[in-house]
Amino acid sequence: MFRDFSGQSFFMGVLTAFVGFVSSFAVVLQGLKGVGATDIEAASGLMALSIAMGLCAIVLSAVTRMPVSIAWSTPGAALLATTGVVEGGFNAAVGAFLICAALIVVAGLFKPLGRAVSAIPASLANAMLAGVLLSLCLAPVKAVGFNPMLGLPIVVAWIVVGAFKRLWAVPAALGAFVLVLLFGIDVPEGAWSNVVASALPPVEIVTPVFNLQAVVSIALPLFLVTMASQNIPGIAVLRVNHYEPAAGSLFAVTGLFSILSAPFGGHAVNLAAITAAMCAGEDSHPDPKRRYWAAIISGFGYVVIGLLAGAVTAFVALAPPILIQAVAGLALVGAFSGSALSAFKEPKDREAAAITFLVTASGIAFGGVSGAFWGLLAGGLMLGLSHFVQTLKN
């Protein structure tokens, strides 16, 4: 195994960990706070997720000898950011995280459930995801409206750097955010010492609470979004690069690591898609049999970065929330455009996809249940009715 190690894989693994964390940690923080987490609980959740996905990547890649990249559920975090606090607060959200993780394990081990998730029309799954992402993707515009002197540098950095190298666009936006925070915001006295004091790993155990509202509003949509937008595409990326993973086993293991992270505030870890392409491609090594080291190194990188999650969270908290929301929104523009394109690609599904998108994007909850669930249900009913009418005509 150690003979397969290479400097090329080491560099790509470090880059993967950096890009994977920097590009979306803001989304995770916003998501956890959106369902009621305090700053310390959000920091604990960020740490738990980073360590869990790092250890999961190390274990799976070492055992399978494939570049199995792991990520937190970025679309799931975006979903949480728009869900709102349910009855029972963050404790109920953690209960929903555990249920979601258990469903992922079952989906991996119980093939009919996995097939049922795969059978959800791609147009509706993508429409739901696009509806969830819309409000966050509007945050950069709102940040410029809030204060052009603070918001514009973040947006301009993303645009200019992205025009040359899309991979570095979000890190550039984050760099601009840091500069704005350092030189454009009047930070209260003693705030920097608080950041330094927060460098120790933030461990906060949250007692889970289980109730039906949290299951329907958080657990089920989070499960569907994670499976449809992360796990299934993650398998596809590996197969495109000529690997043949046992999908069910990989799903089940990510579910187990999600269970381990949930009591500390983590919502879900899953197979990566974007960073999977980095580790599984030729840039990590010309020999496909040696690329798994890139995923292993990225795993160690996630663990190290995760231990600094408290300082990261304390630093981000010094700025107006809309600015870090802007960074999160810019990180999700690609996901939004891709999901919207896929949602409306098939003419026969467009009306149902539009209903799913609009109901989800409205953010309106009925009976305490989030719009994402009702959007998928409304779109599914519309699609079923359309197919029924078409069958009668034929």
VOGU-3710 file (C-alpha; in Angstrom, 3 decimals, decimal comma):
1> mfrdfsgqsf> 0,000/0,000/0,000  2,759/2,490/0,903  4,487/1,771/-2,410  1,441/3,296/-4,106  1,966/6,638/-2,358  3,106/9,532/-4,556  3,785/13,237/-4,258  1,198/13,914/-6,945  -1,524/12,181/-4,947  -0,383/13,960/-1,791
11> fmgvltafvg> -0,737/17,387/-3,428  -4,148/16,571/-4,887  -5,343/15,225/-1,530  -4,300/18,409/0,287  -5,952/20,544/-2,412  -9,129/18,451/-2,200  -9,388/18,907/1,573  -8,811/22,648/1,283  -11,331/23,147/-1,528  -13,886/20,792/0,036
21> fvssfavvlq> -13,844/22,608/3,373  -13,429/26,202/2,229  -15,983/26,020/-0,562  -18,917/25,054/1,616  -18,253/25,313/5,358  -20,230/28,558/5,353  -23,246/26,660/4,023  -22,929/24,123/6,842  -22,755/26,819/9,515  -25,802/28,574/8,079
31> glkgvgatdi> -27,685/25,279/7,864  -27,024/24,251/11,466  -27,895/27,706/12,786  -31,007/27,667/10,617  -32,432/24,772/12,649  -31,589/26,307/16,005  -27,921/25,573/16,743  -26,013/28,029/18,907  -22,561/29,195/17,777  -20,837/26,533/19,890
41> eaasglmals> -23,226/23,810/18,682  -22,662/24,862/15,070  -18,891/24,792/15,596  -19,162/21,348/17,195  -21,247/20,112/14,277  -18,761/21,492/11,755  -15,908/19,797/13,609  -17,777/16,488/13,862  -18,664/16,490/10,166  -15,131/17,316/9,061
51> iamglcaivl> -13,584/14,613/11,227  -16,269/12,063/10,301  -15,878/12,575/6,574  -12,089/12,499/6,918  -12,085/9,204/8,807  -14,710/7,755/6,470  -12,607/8,653/3,406  -9,509/7,079/4,959  -11,304/3,838/5,860  -13,205/3,375/2,594
61> savtrmpvsi> -10,291/4,323/0,344  -7,822/2,097/2,205  -10,176/-0,894/2,209  -11,435/-0,620/-1,378  -8,216/0,787/-2,891  -10,440/3,256/-4,766  -10,411/7,077/-4,457  -13,604/7,253/-2,390  -14,011/10,932/-1,537  -16,389/11,878/1,262
71> awstpgaall> -18,099/15,218/1,881  -20,718/16,688/4,143  -24,146/17,092/2,603  -23,940/20,622/1,201  -27,434/20,478/-0,359  -28,668/19,093/2,952  -27,146/22,043/4,805  -28,818/24,407/2,332  -32,096/22,636/3,049  -31,614/23,158/6,791
81> attgvveggf> -30,905/26,852/6,270  -34,372/27,304/4,785  -36,265/24,907/7,069  -36,341/26,954/10,240  -36,462/25,828/13,863  -38,866/22,957/14,463  -40,633/22,006/17,675  -37,978/20,820/20,113  -35,296/23,119/18,702  -31,846/21,874/17,757
91> naavgaflic> -32,288/18,758/19,905  -35,149/17,703/17,635  -33,010/18,511/14,587  -30,288/16,183/15,925  -32,924/13,474/16,374  -33,845/13,990/12,725  -30,151/13,759/11,742  -29,969/10,342/13,426  -33,090/9,142/11,618  -31,726/10,383/8,303
101> aalivvaglf> -28,433/8,556/8,934  -30,296/5,349/9,808  -32,289/5,638/6,569  -29,040/5,969/4,604  -27,726/2,790/6,243  -30,971/0,974/5,445  -30,917/2,271/1,854  -27,446/0,812/1,470  -28,252/-2,571/3,012  -31,877/-2,934/1,866
111> kplgravsai> -31,853/-2,815/-1,922  -35,595/-2,117/-2,461  -35,312/1,149/-0,500  -32,245/2,147/-2,452  -34,083/1,414/-5,698  -37,086/3,430/-4,490  -34,871/6,467/-3,882  -33,280/6,001/-7,300  -36,768/5,809/-8,822  -37,648/9,381/-7,747
121> paslanamla> -37,813/11,291/-11,063  -34,586/13,216/-11,536  -36,555/16,254/-12,690  -38,419/16,485/-9,375  -35,362/15,800/-7,217  -33,420/18,501/-9,045  -36,357/20,933/-8,892  -36,593/20,456/-5,132  -32,859/21,049/-4,787  -33,029/24,175/-6,987
131> gvllslclap> -35,886/25,518/-4,854  -33,911/24,896/-1,672  -30,810/26,620/-3,058  -32,564/29,686/-4,478  -32,778/31,736/-1,275  -29,114/31,181/-0,431  -28,042/31,997/-3,997  -29,781/35,363/-3,622  -27,593/36,209/-0,607  -24,725/37,756/-2,664
141> vkavgfnpml> -27,167/40,239/-4,205  -28,608/41,024/-0,775  -25,081/41,497/0,609  -24,314/44,129/-2,037  -27,609/45,826/-1,209  -26,797/45,673/2,510  -23,443/47,418/2,041  -21,795/47,704/-1,403  -18,391/48,449/0,145  -18,501/45,129/2,001
151> glpivvawiv> -20,478/42,941/-0,415  -18,996/43,933/-3,779  -15,389/42,804/-3,071  -16,645/39,294/-2,290  -18,733/39,063/-5,459  -16,075/40,664/-7,696  -13,370/38,301/-6,391  -15,593/35,323/-7,198  -16,333/36,612/-10,710  -12,784/37,605/-11,673
161> vgafkrlwav> -10,974/34,546/-10,311  -13,726/32,229/-11,561  -13,276/33,575/-15,087  -9,749/32,163/-15,072  -10,019/29,150/-12,751  -13,476/28,056/-11,596  -12,022/25,789/-8,904  -10,517/28,781/-7,089  -13,533/31,082/-7,352  -15,020/30,268/-3,945
171> paalgafvlv> -11,655/30,305/-2,095  -11,100/33,746/-3,683  -14,497/34,932/-2,427  -13,620/33,621/1,037  -10,275/35,443/0,864  -12,122/38,652/0,001  -14,453/38,032/2,948  -11,437/37,735/5,263  -9,958/40,993/3,935  -13,308/42,758/4,337
181> llfgidvpeg> -13,579/41,483/7,900  -10,023/42,565/8,743  -10,034/46,003/7,135  -13,655/46,976/6,546  -15,434/46,096/9,789  -15,045/47,662/13,200  -14,434/44,593/15,337  -15,297/44,982/19,058  -12,422/45,099/21,518  -11,476/41,674/22,806
191> awsnvvasal> -13,045/39,831/19,860  -9,714/38,597/18,492  -8,753/37,090/21,834  -12,052/35,195/21,715  -11,070/33,760/18,318  -7,741/32,580/19,732  -9,485/31,122/22,784  -11,791/29,185/20,472  -8,886/27,327/18,861  -9,482/24,294/21,069
201> ppveivtpvf> -11,765/21,660/19,483  -15,401/22,606/20,227  -17,069/19,486/21,588  -20,764/19,873/22,398  -22,924/16,778/22,855  -26,576/17,377/21,976  -29,263/15,111/23,405  -31,558/14,066/20,536  -35,308/14,589/20,712  -37,621/12,712/18,354
211> nlqavvsial> -40,899/14,080/17,069  -42,969/13,734/13,923  -42,552/17,324/12,760  -38,761/17,034/12,746  -38,941/13,695/10,919  -41,141/15,068/8,134  -39,554/18,533/7,916  -35,898/17,553/8,316  -35,135/13,818/8,281  -37,017/12,770/5,129
221> plflvtmasq> -36,063/15,765/2,916  -32,462/15,568/4,163  -32,346/11,859/3,331  -33,767/12,383/-0,161  -31,526/15,352/-0,965  -28,413/13,585/0,331  -29,106/10,398/-1,614  -30,243/12,052/-4,858  -27,776/14,953/-4,920  -24,676/13,446/-3,316
231> nipgiavlrv> -24,536/9,667/-2,929  -25,914/8,659/-6,326  -23,819/11,245/-8,269  -20,799/10,205/-6,188  -21,148/6,628/-7,438  -21,577/7,949/-10,988  -18,302/9,915/-10,773  -16,401/6,810/-9,685  -17,909/4,766/-12,498  -17,114/7,429/-15,088
241> nhyepaagsl> -13,491/7,082/-14,000  -13,668/3,301/-14,539  -14,114/2,168/-10,937  -16,810/-0,337/-9,976  -17,690/0,299/-6,311  -20,246/-1,650/-4,302  -22,717/1,218/-4,006  -24,809/-0,243/-1,203  -21,821/-0,853/1,060  -20,486/2,669/0,524
251> favtglfsil> -23,891/4,187/1,313  -24,182/2,136/4,501  -20,734/3,155/5,752  -21,419/6,853/5,157  -24,655/6,394/7,102  -22,738/4,865/10,012  -20,313/7,788/10,129  -23,294/10,147/9,952  -24,716/8,413/13,031  -21,414/8,966/14,847
261> sapfgghavn> -21,338/12,682/13,985  -25,009/13,438/14,747  -24,775/13,620/18,586  -22,135/16,323/18,160  -24,375/18,337/15,805  -23,395/16,938/12,394  -26,232/16,559/9,899  -24,868/14,041/7,350  -21,760/12,854/5,519  -21,960/11,207/2,120
271> laaitaamca> -20,078/10,365/-1,049  -18,570/13,431/-2,686  -19,198/14,382/-6,286  -17,055/17,437/-7,167  -14,076/16,544/-4,991  -14,497/12,916/-6,068  -13,689/14,007/-9,607  -10,486/15,637/-8,316  -9,276/12,478/-6,575  -10,483/9,990/-9,188
281> gedshpdpkr> -9,103/11,855/-12,221  -5,724/11,736/-13,913  -4,489/14,804/-12,042  -4,137/12,749/-8,866  -2,023/10,070/-10,615  -1,651/8,594/-14,130  -2,185/5,097/-12,710  -5,833/4,608/-11,614  -4,740/1,941/-9,112  -2,709/4,492/-7,138
291> rywaaiisgf> -5,211/7,348/-6,995  -6,817/6,149/-3,769  -3,984/7,823/-1,873  -5,361/11,237/-2,892  -8,635/10,441/-1,086  -6,734/9,124/1,951  -4,634/12,302/2,196  -7,755/14,444/1,821  -9,230/12,495/4,739  -6,290/13,377/6,980
301> gyvvigllag> -6,629/16,983/5,808  -10,300/17,100/6,814  -9,478/15,772/10,283  -6,800/18,423/10,856  -9,002/21,264/9,574  -11,952/19,983/11,594  -10,020/20,375/14,839  -9,804/24,106/14,073  -13,544/24,474/13,504  -14,055/26,485/16,704
311> avtafvalap> -11,628/29,207/15,638  -13,132/29,270/12,132  -16,650/29,708/13,538  -15,597/32,426/16,006  -13,783/34,317/13,243  -16,774/34,154/10,883  -19,091/35,371/13,663  -17,268/38,716/13,760  -18,844/39,765/10,440  -22,489/40,563/9,634
321> piliqavagl> -24,220/37,234/8,843  -25,196/38,358/5,334  -21,542/38,429/4,269  -20,827/34,775/5,054  -24,227/33,944/3,575  -22,988/35,633/0,401  -19,942/33,356/0,318  -22,230/30,363/0,870  -24,539/31,521/-1,917  -21,638/31,933/-4,362
331> alvgafsgsa> -20,469/28,417/-3,461  -23,898/27,095/-4,459  -24,388/28,949/-7,762  -22,981/26,028/-9,742  -25,175/23,541/-7,904  -28,231/25,748/-8,452  -27,649/26,179/-12,174  -26,964/22,470/-12,646  -30,044/21,372/-10,719  -32,278/23,936/-12,465
341> lsafkepkdr> -31,037/22,821/-15,886  -31,634/19,163/-15,065  -35,042/19,916/-13,560  -36,428/21,515/-16,727  -34,548/19,489/-19,324  -37,408/17,069/-20,100  -40,394/18,888/-21,714  -42,930/16,346/-20,410  -41,829/16,897/-16,800  -41,452/20,679/-16,850
351> eaaaitflvt> -44,828/21,580/-15,353  -44,424/19,165/-12,451  -40,829/20,313/-11,946  -41,979/23,949/-11,936  -44,557/23,191/-9,230  -41,940/21,395/-7,143  -39,529/24,289/-7,562  -42,060/27,019/-6,736  -43,558/25,312/-3,690  -40,097/24,534/-2,324
361> asgiafggvs> -38,684/27,997/-3,071  -41,664/29,667/-1,384  -40,308/28,481/1,963  -43,859/28,198/3,249  -44,433/25,429/5,772  -47,841/23,781/6,144  -48,643/22,085/9,429  -45,100/22,721/10,597  -43,687/20,725/7,654  -41,107/22,425/5,419
371> gafwgllagg> -41,730/23,473/1,841  -39,214/20,954/0,463  -41,441/18,027/1,423  -44,603/19,673/0,076  -42,817/20,691/-3,103  -41,776/17,124/-3,846  -45,255/15,852/-2,976  -47,029/18,467/-5,130  -44,742/17,846/-8,076  -45,134/14,086/-7,715
381> lmlglshfvq> -48,937/14,367/-7,728  -48,823/16,609/-10,795  -46,483/14,230/-12,606  -48,643/11,236/-11,704  -51,784/13,019/-12,929  -50,106/13,966/-16,206  -49,014/10,391/-16,830  -52,508/9,111/-15,957  -54,177/11,528/-18,398  -51,667/10,648/-21,098
391> tlkn> -52,408/6,948/-20,575  -56,157/7,570/-20,980  -55,539/9,472/-24,201  -53,517/6,612/-25,596
//
